[in-house]
Amino acid sequence: SGKGFSNDRSSGSGSGGGGGFR
């Protein structure tokens, strides 16, 4: 979830929110 990320790992937003690539 987030901006342009389709790689949600745990929780948060794709843009440095915990998910995405982080």
C-alpha positions as CSV (number, residue, x, y, z in Angstrom):
1,S,0.0,0.0,0.0
2,G,1.0,3.6,-0.3
3,K,2.0,5.5,-3.5
4,G,3.4,3.5,-6.4
5,F,4.5,0.4,-4.4
6,S,3.1,-3.0,-4.9
7,N,5.4,-4.6,-2.4
8,D,3.7,-4.3,1.0
9,R,5.7,-6.3,3.6
10,S,4.3,-5.5,7.0
11,S,2.2,-2.4,7.6
12,G,2.4,1.3,6.7
13,S,2.7,3.3,3.5
14,G,4.9,2.4,0.6
15,S,6.7,5.7,0.8
16,G,8.9,5.1,3.9
17,G,5.9,4.2,6.0
18,G,7.1,0.7,7.0
19,G,5.8,-1.2,4.0
20,G,6.8,-0.9,0.3
21,F,10.6,-1.4,-0.1
22,R,11.4,-0.7,3.6
